[in-house]
């Protein structure tokens, strides 16, 4: 059966390259990916998928379904397609969208014979307010038996882990005054932000090695001779698990409140982006994907690595999930760079695009025929 999938993949290879290259040449930021969505959904519709656009009320999200109307597992493939400011597709999301949509179409060609369902999700804005977080909160992924995607990189790497992330903004409000003639009448909001940073830096001595904390000051006042009445800091807090992260956040919030008490300013804490859970890779599904890559000729597969944070983590807490990497270059390229973006449209990347789509389709097939123990 996989030989049939291989031939189906070869038949649509040119289309997949055209989709990936089109999205590369038309980069769109998160929640503005209208051209990418049109390209991907048109392709899926041509191959008899039922399309739901503006899924969950999100303008550039979609859900594409191919149902055999026979009993069997439901296979989920995740498309990404948002670009980075100025850099374009420096994270290779143009290839991710094409590989996931391609995998869905390839597997659909044998689905009526073996049963089951395929759902391809369009998940916008991975780089910022990732839609997968909203999908997970709304129970969308509860309908799946597995969820899969593959990410371009300079090396082929097994699916690993990612860190839980919580974005938190601290807004301190004080009182303006002339900094020279009547400073006693002012309440310096910037001093609170500085004490916030000092307190968090002290906390770093007492956290586990997996914790990452990084912040910036987005508003520190308007002029040196005016006591700042408003100061704002934004932080990313990360840890290997949500449980560790939750404990860190309790301590951070206490520090923030203490910084307000020290100056008499008022504090408002808000979540300024969507949080990410840590990625929990399903080992059996990951092993099946790597085995299929080897069948397709990729022998050098590196062990899993810990990555930053991604909304794929939220998916993995709902259904068995993998997020491996496929090498698309014969030389080192850095993620989130122009070099990475340009690497996605080379002949070598086009070859790997097909292999990535086929490996996803093969692994979906293995799940459909109950060849993968998802509890393992």
C-alpha positions in Angstrom: 0.0 0.0 0.0 2.9 2.4 0.7 4.0 2.0 -2.9 0.7 3.4 -3.9 1.1 6.3 -1.6 4.6 6.9 -3.0 3.2 7.1 -6.6 0.4 9.4 -5.4 3.0 11.6 -3.8 5.0 11.8 -7.0 1.9 12.8 -8.9 1.3 15.9 -6.7 5.0 16.8 -6.1 5.0 19.6 -8.6 1.9 21.1 -7.0 3.4 20.9 -3.5 6.5 22.8 -4.7 4.4 25.4 -6.4 2.4 25.9 -3.2 5.5 26.2 -1.0 7.2 28.6 -3.4 4.0 30.7 -3.8 3.8 31.1 0.0 7.5 32.0 0.1 7.1 34.7 -2.5 4.0 36.1 -0.7 4.9 36.2 3.0 2.1 37.2 5.3 2.3 37.9 9.0 0.2 36.0 11.6 -3.6 36.3 11.2 -3.1 38.0 7.8 -2.3 34.9 5.8 -5.1 35.2 3.3 -3.2 34.2 0.2 -1.6 31.2 1.8 -5.0 30.0 3.0 -6.5 30.4 -0.4 -3.7 28.4 -2.0 -3.8 25.6 0.5 -7.6 25.3 0.7 -8.0 25.4 -3.1 -5.5 22.5 -3.4 -7.3 20.5 -0.7 -10.7 21.2 -2.3 -9.5 20.0 -5.7 -8.7 16.7 -4.0 -12.2 16.3 -2.5 -11.6 17.7 1.0 -14.6 19.5 2.6 -13.4 22.9 3.6 -14.4 25.1 6.6 -12.9 28.5 6.3 -12.7 31.1 9.1 -12.7 28.2 11.5 -13.7 29.1 15.0 -14.2 32.6 13.8 -10.4 33.0 13.1 -10.1 34.7 9.7 -7.2 32.7 8.4 -7.8 29.4 10.1 -9.4 26.4 8.3 -10.4 22.8 8.8 -10.3 20.4 5.8 -11.9 17.0 6.1 -11.7 13.8 4.0 -14.0 11.2 5.5 -14.2 7.6 4.2 -17.5 7.2 6.2 -16.0 3.9 7.5 -14.8 3.2 11.0 -11.2 3.9 11.7 -8.8 6.4 13.4 -8.9 10.1 12.6 -5.5 11.4 11.4 -4.7 15.1 11.9 -2.1 17.1 10.0 -1.2 20.7 11.0 -0.5 23.4 8.5 1.5 26.6 9.4 2.0 29.4 7.0 2.7 32.7 8.8 5.9 34.6 8.0 8.3 36.7 10.1 8.5 40.5 9.9 11.1 41.6 7.3 12.7 38.1 7.1 9.7 36.4 5.4 9.6 32.6 5.7 12.7 32.3 7.8 11.1 29.6 9.8 10.0 27.6 6.8 6.3 27.7 7.4 5.7 27.7 3.6 7.1 24.2 3.6 5.1 23.1 6.7 1.8 24.0 5.1 2.7 22.3 1.8 3.9 19.1 3.5 0.9 18.7 5.8 -1.6 19.4 3.1 0.3 17.1 0.8 0.3 14.3 3.4 -3.4 14.6 3.8 -4.0 14.4 0.0 -1.6 11.5 -0.4 -3.2 9.5 2.4 -6.7 10.3 1.2 -6.1 8.3 -2.0 -6.3 5.0 -0.1 -8.6 6.0 2.7 -11.8 4.8 1.1 -10.3 1.3 1.0 -9.1 1.1 4.6 -11.4 3.4 6.5 -10.9 6.4 8.9 -10.9 10.1 8.5 -8.2 12.8 7.7 -8.4 16.3 9.0 -6.0 19.0 7.8 -6.0 22.1 10.0 -4.9 25.5 9.0 -3.3 27.0 12.1 -2.3 30.7 11.7 0.0 32.9 13.7 2.4 30.3 15.2 5.0 32.9 15.7 2.7 35.1 18.0 -0.8 34.2 19.1 -0.7 30.6 17.8 -4.2 29.4 16.8 -3.4 25.9 18.0 -3.8 27.2 21.6 -7.3 28.3 20.8 -8.1 25.1 19.0 -6.9 23.1 22.0 -8.9 25.2 24.4 -12.0 24.7 22.3 -11.6 20.9 22.3 -10.9 20.7 18.6 -8.1 18.2 18.9 -10.2 15.8 21.0 -11.6 14.5 17.7 -8.1 13.2 16.7 -6.3 9.9 17.3 -3.0 11.6 16.3 -1.7 15.0 15.3 1.4 15.4 13.1 3.6 18.0 11.3 7.2 18.2 10.2 9.4 21.3 10.4 12.2 22.3 8.0 15.7 22.6 9.5 19.3 22.1 8.4 19.3 18.6 10.0 16.8 15.8 10.3 15.9 15.4 14.0 13.5 13.2 15.9 10.5 14.8 17.6 11.6 16.1 21.0 10.3 18.5 23.6 9.5 22.2 23.8 9.2 24.5 26.8 6.0 25.7 28.4 5.8 29.5 28.0 3.8 32.2 29.6 3.9 35.9 28.4 3.2 38.4 31.1 3.1 42.2 31.0 3.5 44.4 34.0 2.1 47.9 33.9 3.0 50.3 36.7 1.1 53.5 37.2 2.5 56.3 39.3 2.2 60.1 39.3 4.1 62.7 37.3 6.0 65.6 38.8 8.9 67.8 37.8 12.0 65.7 38.5 14.0 68.7 39.8 11.7 71.2 41.4 9.2 68.9 43.1 10.2 65.2 42.8 8.6 64.6 46.2 5.2 65.0 44.6 5.8 62.2 42.1 5.5 58.4 42.2 8.1 56.9 39.9 6.6 54.0 37.9 9.9 53.3 36.3 11.5 52.6 39.7 8.9 49.8 40.1 9.9 48.3 36.8 13.6 48.5 37.8 12.9 46.8 41.1 10.8 44.1 39.2 13.9 43.3 37.1 16.1 43.3 40.3 13.7 40.9 42.0 13.5 38.6 39.1 17.3 38.5 38.7 17.5 37.5 42.3 14.9 34.8 41.7 17.2 33.3 39.0 19.5 31.9 41.8 16.6 29.7 43.0 15.1 28.2 39.9 15.9 24.9 38.2 18.3 24.8 35.2 15.4 24.4 32.7 13.8 27.8 33.5 14.3 30.7 31.1 13.3 34.3 31.9 13.7 37.2 29.5 12.1 40.6 29.5 12.2 44.1 28.1 11.0 47.6 29.1 8.5 48.8 26.5 7.7 52.1 28.2 10.1 53.8 30.6 8.9 57.4 30.6 8.9 60.3 28.1 11.6 62.7 29.4 14.4 62.7 32.0 13.0 65.7 33.8 9.6 64.2 34.3 8.9 61.6 37.0 7.4 58.7 34.9 3.8 58.0 35.7 3.7 54.9 33.6 6.2 52.1 32.9 5.6 48.8 31.2 7.7 45.6 31.1 7.0 42.5 29.1 8.5 39.1 30.0 8.5 35.5 28.6 8.7 32.9 31.4 9.6 29.4 30.3 10.1 26.0 31.9 10.2 22.3 30.9 6.7 21.7 32.2 3.6 23.7 32.9 3.8 22.6 36.6 7.2 24.1 37.1 6.2 27.2 35.2 3.1 27.7 37.3 5.3 27.7 40.5 7.6 30.3 38.9 4.7 32.6 38.1 3.5 32.6 41.7 6.9 33.9 42.8 7.1 36.4 40.0 3.7 37.9 40.7 4.7 38.3 44.4 7.9 40.1 43.3 5.9 42.4 41.0 3.5 43.3 43.8 6.5 44.0 46.1 8.0 46.3 43.5 4.7 48.3 43.5 4.7 48.5 47.3 8.2 49.9 47.3 7.2 53.0 45.3 3.5 53.3 46.0 2.6 52.7 42.3 -0.3 50.7 41.1 0.2 47.4 39.3 -1.7 45.7 36.5 -0.6 42.3 35.2 -1.9 41.0 31.9 -1.2 38.1 29.5 -0.2 39.9 26.3 0.1 36.8 24.1 -1.3 33.2 24.2 0.7 30.8 26.4 2.2 27.6 25.2 2.2 24.2 27.0 5.3 22.0 26.8 5.5 19.5 23.9 5.0 15.9 24.9 6.2 13.7 22.0 4.5 10.4 21.6 7.5 8.0 21.4 5.8 5.2 19.4 4.5 7.7 16.8 7.9 9.4 16.6 9.7 6.0 16.1 7.2 5.2 13.3 7.9 8.5 11.5 11.7 8.0 11.8 11.3 4.5 10.4 9.4 5.8 7.4 12.0 8.5 6.8 14.6 5.8 6.6 12.5 3.9 4.1 12.4 7.0 2.0 16.2 7.3 2.0 17.0 9.6 4.9 19.5 7.7 7.1 21.1 10.4 9.2 18.5 11.2 11.8 19.7 13.0 14.9 18.3 12.4 18.4 15.6 14.6 19.6 16.4 18.1 20.9 14.8 20.5 23.3 13.5 23.6 21.5 12.0 26.9 22.5 8.3 27.1 22.7 5.5 26.5 20.3 1.7 26.1 20.2 2.2 22.5 19.1 2.8 21.8 22.8 -0.9 22.6 23.6 -1.9 20.0 20.9 0.3 17.3 22.6 -1.7 17.6 25.8 -4.9 16.6 23.9 -3.8 13.8 21.5 -0.6 11.8 20.6 1.6 14.3 18.8 4.9 14.6 16.9 6.9 17.6 15.7 10.0 16.3 14.0 12.5 18.2 11.8 13.6 17.4 8.3 16.9 18.7 6.8 16.4 20.8 3.8 19.9 22.0 3.2 23.4 20.5 2.7 24.9 23.4 4.7 24.2 25.0 8.1 21.4 27.5 8.1 20.0 29.3 11.1 16.4 29.4 11.9 14.6 32.7 11.7 17.0 34.0 9.0 16.9 35.0 5.4 19.2 32.1 4.6 16.6 29.7 6.0 13.8 31.3 4.0 15.9 31.1 0.8 16.8 27.4 1.5 13.1 26.4 1.3 12.9 27.0 -2.5 16.1 25.2 -3.6 15.9 21.9 -5.6 17.2 20.0 -2.5 14.4 21.4 -0.4 11.9 20.5 -3.0 13.1 16.9 -2.8 12.8 16.9 0.9 9.3 18.5 0.7 8.0 15.3 -1.0 9.9 13.1 1.5 8.4 15.0 4.4 4.8 14.7 3.0 5.3 11.0 2.2 6.7 10.3 5.7 3.7 12.0 7.3 1.3 10.0 5.0 3.1 6.7 5.7 2.9 7.3 9.4 -0.8 8.1 9.1 -1.3 4.9 7.2 0.6 3.0 10.0 -1.9 4.4 12.5 -4.9 3.6 10.4 -3.9 -0.1 10.1 -3.2 -0.2 13.9 0.5 -0.7 13.4 1.5 1.9 16.0 0.9 1.4 19.7 0.0 5.0 20.7 0.1 4.1 24.4 3.7 3.0 24.1 
